[in-house]
Amino acid sequence: MRIGVIGLCSFTMDFMNRSIKAGHQVLLSSTRENRQFKDLAQKMGENVKLVSRNEAVAADILLLFIPREDVELFLTDLPNMNEKILIHASNPIFSLECLRPNSKASCEIIASLLPEAHIIKVLNIVNPSVLSLLNQRHTGNEIFFAGKDKHAKDKAKTFFKSLNLAGVDFEDFSLPPIPAHLMN
């Protein structure tokens, strides 16, 4: 598969490394021109290519990590995103905009800008105490996600499996009762 990666964080770096090991081609793009991206792509080998934004979004699956304040600017005027599977890895990045009443989350902004795309939100911030409860029921290497389209979630789950990750859809997962002392 061709995996588009826009933006770097520990999550997208882990996915890039896993994708390379699984034999996928990684198309890396940056929201900002940055020499470090070019150096990184060269160091990661022939399965990683530094590309334009439009080349990255043409991949089979797109991993997205964009600061909230750059989402609208970067996602405006993209090529056809119909049926595109976009794995959204961004967590809340605090800015003054986030503090305003009725402010939209970055995932809501992305969904409004790309209504024809299938967005899979990867839940990569989980309270450690909750995670330890979850892991009592699993073996490790789980990745928790949510999305609306069943076909897109199935395809994302297959992709996760190719990376040696067990995709856990929050829709299919029931949490054990969380003790009150862990809720603080």
C-alpha positions as CSV (number, residue, x, y, z in Angstrom):
1,M,0.0,0.0,0.0
2,R,1.0,3.6,-0.4
3,I,0.6,5.5,2.9
4,G,0.5,9.3,2.9
5,V,1.8,11.0,6.0
6,I,1.2,14.7,6.6
7,G,2.9,16.0,9.7
8,L,5.3,14.4,12.2
9,C,4.8,13.4,15.7
10,S,5.8,10.3,17.7
11,F,2.6,8.6,16.5
12,T,3.2,9.2,12.8
13,M,6.9,8.3,13.1
14,D,5.9,5.0,14.7
15,F,3.4,4.4,11.9
16,M,6.0,5.3,9.3
17,N,8.6,2.8,10.8
18,R,5.9,0.1,11.0
19,S,4.8,0.8,7.4
20,I,8.3,0.5,6.1
21,K,8.8,-2.9,7.9
22,A,5.5,-4.1,6.5
23,G,6.6,-3.2,3.0
24,H,4.4,-0.2,2.4
25,Q,5.6,2.9,0.5
26,V,5.4,6.0,2.7
27,L,4.8,9.4,1.0
28,L,5.8,12.1,3.5
29,S,4.6,15.7,3.3
30,S,5.0,18.6,5.7
31,T,2.7,21.4,6.5
32,R,5.7,23.7,6.4
33,E,8.9,23.6,4.3
34,N,11.5,22.0,6.5
35,R,14.9,20.6,5.7
36,Q,14.5,18.1,8.5
37,F,11.8,16.3,6.6
38,K,14.1,15.9,3.6
39,D,16.9,14.6,5.8
40,L,14.5,12.2,7.5
41,A,13.1,10.8,4.3
42,Q,16.6,10.1,3.0
43,K,17.6,8.4,6.3
44,M,14.5,6.2,6.3
45,G,15.4,4.5,3.0
46,E,13.9,3.9,-0.4
47,N,10.4,3.2,0.8
48,V,10.0,6.8,2.1
49,K,9.6,9.6,-0.4
50,L,9.2,13.4,0.4
51,V,6.3,14.6,-1.7
52,S,3.9,17.5,-2.1
53,R,0.7,17.7,-0.2
54,N,-1.3,16.6,-3.3
55,E,0.9,13.5,-3.8
56,A,0.5,12.5,-0.2
57,V,-3.3,12.7,-0.2
58,A,-3.3,10.5,-3.4
59,A,-2.1,7.5,-1.3
60,D,-4.3,4.6,-0.3
61,I,-4.5,5.7,3.3
62,L,-3.6,9.1,4.7
63,L,-2.2,9.7,8.2
64,L,-2.7,13.2,9.3
65,F,-1.1,15.2,12.2
66,I,-1.6,18.9,11.7
67,P,-1.6,21.5,14.4
68,R,-5.2,22.7,14.9
69,E,-4.3,26.2,13.8
70,D,-3.0,24.9,10.4
71,V,-5.9,22.6,9.6
72,E,-8.0,25.0,7.5
73,L,-5.1,26.4,5.6
74,F,-3.5,23.1,4.8
75,L,-6.7,21.2,3.9
76,T,-8.3,23.8,1.7
77,D,-8.4,23.1,-2.0
78,L,-7.3,19.4,-1.8
79,P,-7.8,17.2,-4.8
80,N,-10.8,14.8,-4.8
81,M,-11.0,13.2,-1.3
82,N,-14.1,11.1,-2.2
83,E,-13.9,7.8,-0.2
84,K,-10.4,8.6,1.0
85,I,-9.5,7.0,4.4
86,L,-7.9,9.6,6.6
87,I,-6.5,8.5,9.9
88,H,-6.5,11.6,12.1
89,A,-3.9,11.4,14.8
90,S,-3.9,15.0,16.1
91,N,-4.6,15.6,19.7
92,P,-5.9,18.9,21.0
93,I,-3.2,21.5,20.7
94,F,-4.0,24.3,22.9
95,S,-4.3,27.8,21.4
96,L,-6.5,30.8,22.2
97,E,-9.0,29.5,19.6
98,C,-9.5,26.3,21.6
99,L,-10.6,28.3,24.6
100,R,-13.4,30.2,22.9
101,P,-16.9,29.1,23.5
102,N,-18.4,26.9,20.8
103,S,-15.0,26.3,19.4
104,K,-14.8,23.2,17.1
105,A,-12.4,20.4,17.7
106,S,-9.9,19.8,14.9
107,C,-11.6,16.6,13.9
108,E,-14.9,18.5,13.4
109,I,-13.1,21.1,11.3
110,I,-11.5,18.3,9.2
111,A,-14.9,16.6,8.7
112,S,-16.5,19.9,7.6
113,L,-13.6,20.6,5.1
114,L,-13.5,17.0,3.8
115,P,-17.1,15.7,4.0
116,E,-16.5,13.1,1.3
117,A,-13.5,11.5,3.1
118,H,-13.8,8.8,5.8
119,I,-12.2,10.0,8.9
120,I,-10.8,7.5,11.4
121,K,-9.9,9.2,14.7
122,V,-7.1,7.4,16.5
123,L,-7.4,7.9,20.2
124,N,-3.7,8.3,21.1
125,I,-4.3,10.1,24.4
126,V,-5.7,7.7,26.9
127,N,-5.5,8.2,30.6
128,P,-2.8,5.7,31.8
129,S,-5.1,4.4,34.6
130,V,-7.8,3.7,32.0
131,L,-5.3,2.1,29.7
132,S,-4.2,-0.3,32.4
133,L,-7.8,-1.4,32.8
134,L,-8.2,-1.8,29.1
135,N,-5.0,-3.9,28.8
136,Q,-6.3,-6.3,31.4
137,R,-8.6,-7.5,28.6
138,H,-6.0,-7.3,25.7
139,T,-2.5,-8.5,25.0
140,G,-0.7,-5.3,24.1
141,N,-0.1,-3.4,20.8
142,E,-3.7,-2.2,20.7
143,I,-4.6,1.0,18.9
144,F,-8.0,2.5,19.8
145,F,-10.0,4.2,17.0
146,A,-13.4,5.6,16.1
147,G,-15.1,6.3,12.9
148,K,-18.5,6.4,11.2
149,D,-18.1,4.3,8.0
150,K,-17.9,0.5,8.6
151,H,-16.0,-0.2,5.3
152,A,-13.4,2.5,6.2
153,K,-13.0,1.2,9.7
154,D,-12.5,-2.4,8.4
155,K,-9.9,-1.1,5.9
156,A,-8.1,0.8,8.7
157,K,-8.2,-2.3,11.0
158,T,-6.6,-4.4,8.2
159,F,-4.0,-1.7,7.8
160,F,-3.3,-1.7,11.6
161,K,-3.0,-5.5,11.4
162,S,-0.3,-5.2,8.7
163,L,1.6,-3.0,11.1
164,N,1.3,-5.6,13.9
165,L,-1.2,-3.6,15.8
166,A,-4.6,-4.8,17.0
167,G,-7.2,-2.2,16.0
168,V,-9.9,-1.8,18.7
169,D,-13.0,0.0,17.5
170,F,-14.5,1.9,20.4
171,E,-18.0,1.1,18.9
172,D,-17.3,-2.6,19.5
173,F,-15.6,-2.1,22.8
174,S,-17.2,-1.8,26.2
175,L,-15.1,-0.4,29.0
176,P,-15.1,-2.1,32.4
177,P,-16.4,0.1,35.2
178,I,-13.8,2.6,36.1
179,P,-13.3,2.9,39.8
180,A,-14.1,6.4,41.2
181,H,-10.5,7.0,42.5
182,L,-9.2,6.7,38.9
183,M,-11.6,9.4,37.6
184,N,-9.7,12.2,39.2
